[in-house]
Amino acid sequence: MHPHEALASAEQLIERHAGAALPVHPQRVLAAVRREESAIRRFNGWLADHVVAIAGTMAFFHLLWALIAGWALWQSAILHNRGFDPYPYSFLFFILGGIMQSLFVPTMLTASNRAAERDRIKDEADHRAWSHLYEVNDTQLELLRSLAARLEALERAADRRSAP
């Protein structure tokens, strides 16, 4: 979804799935949007969200650190650079740099796009809910002002009656 179309598409999604019901429940709208997607798109989105959720943790960072340290120790100290790979650090760089980058970057972008879509829908739903609350508050304020004006008029009328 292109960024300049984001607000209009979020409004259309909410209109289609929530209608005029207030308050708008963003999770229900998101669930309805997900049900409209194809099974492979839902799976790919789910997978991207979970891979990014795991890869974005300190546990994953520590796992990579241990992998690199283990590889370096294995190739340098244990095998004394006589292992199956004559260029052991090049292989390590290729695995971590090339393959992981080519897998993680599109996955992170996909998860980021999905998060942005969820945020747009949630923001539009929040906007509608708050707009509704402001309308209700304005109506209540008008009623209170009207009641205050009537009370003042009754007090003035009572004061005129009691004055000699």
Summary of the structure (lengths in Angstrom):
residues: 164
radius of gyration: 30.8
end to end distance: 76.7
largest distance: 117.1
contacts: 383
relative contact order: 0.11
helix: 85%
strand: 0%
